[in-house]
């Protein structure tokens, strides 16, 4: 169960390459701007793996003949950046468990907005996590956290996502290989952590009058992830995204690489 990301495709390819029998894949319904190499549904179809919805998975657990998915003898339910809450009985389906792979260090940041908070707070270290799924978001027992250094003065949400996805895929491969070996996975209860709500996320991106020095520059980098709205400011009723010279330079370089220049 995952997003359209190269890392999610890599996770599926790892499972297939290691000989796992993948019962079904849940991918986004619309590809959006995803390139072919990011398309989880395309990767599943390439290997002849059935595509499903999460609703069909819940239905299949109850065994209706028309669910279209065989969920007998499941070892693992795997969520790689899946965007919905996973509920019972799907959580209990796997004999090993239900695992989620989360692009922030738990329990530091739960929910959304991890990259943004890391840059806004000027952190010099970030991380990614594997954890068991429980009934709440990102609160289940931790299997592994991989922490690594980041650039507190140059990182953007986009650059942090790229490196985090590479690290998250590596954690995924290690954890599922450990599960395949029959070795029990660690289960470390989480302590207190920060949960970023949708409302807080939207407020964090807005430039406010009287913001402390340096915050607007960090906010500009913290929300730079085209084509999504970045750090925003309201001008004459319009919501505008801020970009500094560093970010404009990245856009110019990308345009030139794509052959877009006068």
Protein Blocks (a to p, Z undefined) as FASTA:
>chain_A
ZZddfklmmmmmmmmmnopacfbdcddfblkjacfklmmklmmmmnopacddfklmmmmm
nopaklopacehifbdcdehiabdcddfklmmpmnbccdddfbdcfkbgcehklmmmmmn
opabdcdddddddfbehkaccfbdcdddddfklpcfklmmmmmmmmmmmmmmmmmmmmmn
opacddddddddddddfklmmmmmpccehiaehklmmmmmmmgccfbdcddddeehiacd
dddfklmmmmmmmmmmnopaZZ
